[in-house]
Amino acid sequence: TLNTDGRGIATMTLSRPEKRNALSGEMIERLAALVKDVATNDDIRVLILAAADPVFCSGGDLAWMRAQMVADAGTRRKEATALAMMLKALNEIPKPVVARVQGDAFGGGLGLMAVCDAVIATDNARFGLTETRLGLIPATIGPYVVARVGVGKARRFYVSPRLFGAEEAKDLGLVSRIVSDKDLDDAVEEEALSYLKAAPGAVAEGKALLRRLAEPIDQEVIDASIDALVARWESPEAEEGTRAFFDKRRPLWDVD
């Protein structure tokens, strides 16, 4: 959902609480459409990316990912491309984006954080790239996670499914500020209001310049991330990992 107040602050809310706000194909399509609307709406100057309780985003919807493993090649590529292009649109939106993070942010949820300009998280939030536990890899989110934290820090968590807390996430550069649950809304509001003191055109051009100064995430990089995701969806490990999840058992490689 998207709500806008009279000051020019819009809040886009992930709203699948019964699925822990996991990213389904339908949700990815809806997010992409909302990002496009925000990008072209001159009345919106700041975007807050929030989520319905209890968590921010548990990652990709497992049922959606499982469906890709039995889909035809064209469908798999279409779904992977939709996810990649939604992230690209949010990364390149000419408005500042503030993430409001509570509970868990795993996989794709961490990818969403990586394309935001500021991330305010609660002190009890948990983070992790859990894909490898399922036989997958953080593919389409990869370019943005690495751009956010750098290759050196990414090595600490990129292919490990371990979970870590807010302090480590801040040390890695994934989180900008840590607050208590009761202070979360005030902190997000404070961050969003700071951007209203900046000229909108300057913000847009500044964000564009910042992307040019960094390692470019061009179409070649995005295509490589799509290829990697599709290949993993087709792998025996991904089939075993997702089957184990739905069977409520440990995958074959999970040993003590």
Solvent accessible surface area in square Angstrom, and as a share of the most:
residue,aa,sasa,rsa
1,T,84,0.49
2,L,50,0.25
3,N,98,0.50
4,T,71,0.41
5,D,54,0.28
6,G,89,0.85
7,R,110,0.40
8,G,5,0.04
9,I,7,0.04
10,A,0,0.00
11,T,38,0.22
12,M,1,0.00
13,T,31,0.18
14,L,2,0.01
15,S,62,0.40
16,R,51,0.19
17,P,54,0.34
18,E,133,0.60
19,K,105,0.45
20,R,97,0.35
21,N,0,0.00
22,A,8,0.06
23,L,4,0.02
24,S,16,0.11
25,G,19,0.18
26,E,141,0.63
27,M,19,0.08
28,I,2,0.01
29,E,123,0.55
30,R,131,0.48
31,L,8,0.04
32,A,34,0.27
33,A,45,0.35
34,L,8,0.04
35,V,2,0.01
36,K,142,0.60
37,D,78,0.40
38,V,0,0.00
39,A,29,0.23
40,T,105,0.61
41,N,59,0.30
42,D,133,0.69
43,D,111,0.57
44,I,3,0.01
45,R,71,0.26
46,V,0,0.00
47,L,0,0.00
48,I,13,0.07
49,L,1,0.00
50,A,8,0.06
51,A,6,0.05
52,A,28,0.22
53,D,101,0.52
54,P,75,0.47
55,V,6,0.04
56,F,0,0.00
57,C,0,0.00
58,S,32,0.20
59,G,3,0.02
60,G,19,0.18
61,D,13,0.07
62,L,31,0.15
63,A,61,0.48
64,W,26,0.09
65,M,19,0.08
66,R,102,0.37
67,A,50,0.39
68,Q,8,0.03
69,M,33,0.15
70,V,132,0.76
71,A,25,0.19
72,D,94,0.49
73,A,64,0.50
74,G,51,0.49
75,T,52,0.30
76,R,28,0.10
77,R,103,0.38
78,K,145,0.62
79,E,36,0.16
80,A,0,0.00
81,T,46,0.27
82,A,43,0.33
83,L,18,0.09
84,A,2,0.01
85,M,73,0.32
86,M,1,0.00
87,L,1,0.00
88,K,47,0.20
89,A,38,0.30
90,L,1,0.01
91,N,31,0.16
92,E,60,0.27
93,I,2,0.01
94,P,45,0.28
95,K,22,0.09
96,P,4,0.03
97,V,0,0.00
98,V,0,0.00
99,A,0,0.00
100,R,50,0.18
101,V,0,0.00
102,Q,12,0.05
103,G,21,0.20
104,D,9,0.05
105,A,0,0.00
106,F,23,0.10
107,G,4,0.04
108,G,10,0.10
109,G,0,0.00
110,L,0,0.00
111,G,0,0.00
112,L,0,0.00
113,M,0,0.00
114,A,10,0.07
115,V,7,0.04
116,C,4,0.03
117,D,58,0.30
118,A,5,0.04
119,V,0,0.00
120,I,0,0.00
121,A,0,0.00
122,T,0,0.00
123,D,85,0.44
124,N,90,0.46
125,A,2,0.02
126,R,108,0.39
127,F,0,0.00
128,G,0,0.00
129,L,0,0.00
130,T,32,0.19
131,E,25,0.11
132,T,36,0.21
133,R,105,0.38
134,L,24,0.12
135,G,4,0.04
136,L,3,0.01
137,I,60,0.31
138,P,2,0.01
139,A,10,0.07
140,T,5,0.03
141,I,6,0.03
142,G,4,0.04
143,P,21,0.13
144,Y,7,0.03
145,V,0,0.00
146,V,49,0.28
147,A,64,0.50
148,R,59,0.22
149,V,17,0.10
150,G,30,0.29
151,V,91,0.52
152,G,55,0.53
153,K,80,0.34
154,A,4,0.03
155,R,191,0.70
156,R,104,0.38
157,F,0,0.00
158,Y,53,0.20
159,V,98,0.56
160,S,36,0.23
161,P,51,0.32
162,R,97,0.35
163,L,69,0.34
164,F,11,0.04
165,G,34,0.33
166,A,5,0.04
167,E,129,0.58
168,E,45,0.20
169,A,0,0.00
170,K,92,0.39
171,D,80,0.41
172,L,1,0.01
173,G,32,0.31
174,L,0,0.00
175,V,5,0.03
176,S,51,0.33
177,R,90,0.33
178,I,39,0.20
179,V,17,0.10
180,S,35,0.23
181,D,86,0.44
182,K,169,0.71
183,D,57,0.29
184,L,4,0.02
185,D,83,0.43
186,D,102,0.53
187,A,3,0.02
188,V,5,0.03
189,E,61,0.27
190,E,104,0.46
191,E,46,0.20
192,A,0,0.00
193,L,65,0.32
194,S,59,0.38
195,Y,53,0.20
196,L,36,0.18
197,K,185,0.78
198,A,37,0.29
199,A,62,0.48
200,P,74,0.47
201,G,43,0.42
202,A,66,0.51
203,V,26,0.15
204,A,29,0.22
205,E,129,0.58
206,G,38,0.36
207,K,25,0.11
208,A,39,0.30
209,L,98,0.49
210,L,121,0.60
211,R,78,0.28
212,R,204,0.74
213,L,132,0.66
214,A,53,0.41
215,E,146,0.65
216,P,84,0.53
217,I,38,0.19
218,D,65,0.34
219,Q,88,0.39
220,E,138,0.62
221,V,57,0.33
222,I,2,0.01
223,D,60,0.31
224,A,58,0.45
225,S,10,0.06
226,I,3,0.02
227,D,66,0.34
228,A,33,0.25
229,L,12,0.06
230,V,14,0.08
231,A,58,0.45
232,R,63,0.23
233,W,2,0.01
234,E,90,0.41
235,S,13,0.09
236,P,111,0.70
237,E,83,0.37
238,A,0,0.00
239,E,85,0.38
240,E,23,0.10
241,G,1,0.01
242,T,2,0.01
243,R,94,0.34
244,A,1,0.00
245,F,108,0.45
246,F,75,0.31
247,D,79,0.41
248,K,184,0.78
249,R,96,0.35
250,R,117,0.43
251,P,8,0.05
252,L,144,0.72
253,W,90,0.32
254,D,35,0.18
255,V,118,0.68
256,D,169,0.87
